[in-house]
Amino acid sequence: MTVDRIVHLVAGLMVLLGLALSHYVHPYWIALPAFVGLNLAQSGLTRFCPLAFFLKKAGVKEENCCS
């Protein structure tokens, strides 16, 4: 898997997890998908994604999955 695919996968899973936890555990868990959304917006504007940064440092193959 490439950096972009892992970032998309983790972001999607965090949103789904946050929604499930806010429904079944406590409504304050809605902050998790809100944080993920803010991070995605920030990375779209600044081109800096913390997860992608660490994945690149770990040696994960870099390739653009959306082109």
C-alpha positions in Angstrom: 0.0 0.0 0.0 1.1 3.5 -0.6 1.1 6.6 1.6 -2.0 8.1 0.0 -4.0 5.0 0.3 -3.1 4.5 3.9 -4.0 8.1 4.7 -7.4 7.7 3.0 -8.1 4.4 4.7 -7.2 5.7 8.2 -9.2 8.9 7.8 -12.3 6.9 6.7 -12.0 4.4 9.5 -11.5 7.2 12.1 -14.7 8.9 10.8 -16.7 5.7 11.0 -15.3 4.8 14.4 -16.1 8.2 15.8 -19.6 8.1 14.5 -20.2 4.6 15.9 -18.7 5.6 19.3 -20.8 8.8 19.4 -23.9 6.7 18.8 -23.3 3.8 21.1 -21.0 5.2 23.8 -21.2 9.0 24.3 -22.2 11.9 22.1 -18.9 13.7 22.8 -17.1 11.1 20.5 -18.4 13.2 17.6 -15.3 15.3 18.2 -13.2 12.5 16.6 -14.7 12.8 13.1 -14.7 16.6 13.5 -11.0 16.5 14.2 -10.3 14.2 11.3 -12.3 16.6 9.0 -10.4 19.6 10.2 -7.1 17.8 9.7 -8.1 16.8 6.1 -9.1 20.4 5.4 -5.8 21.7 6.9 -3.8 19.2 4.8 -5.6 20.2 1.7 -4.7 23.9 2.2 -1.2 23.5 3.5 -0.2 20.2 1.8 1.1 18.9 5.1 -0.4 15.7 6.6 1.1 14.5 9.9 0.2 10.8 9.1 1.8 11.0 5.7 4.9 12.6 7.2 5.4 9.7 9.6 4.6 7.1 7.0 7.2 8.5 4.6 9.8 8.5 7.4 8.9 4.8 8.0 9.7 4.0 4.4 6.2 3.4 3.0 6.2 3.7 -0.8 5.0 7.1 -2.0 2.6 7.2 -5.0 -0.4 9.3 -5.9 -3.5 7.1 -5.9 -5.9 9.7 -7.3 -4.3 10.4 -10.6 
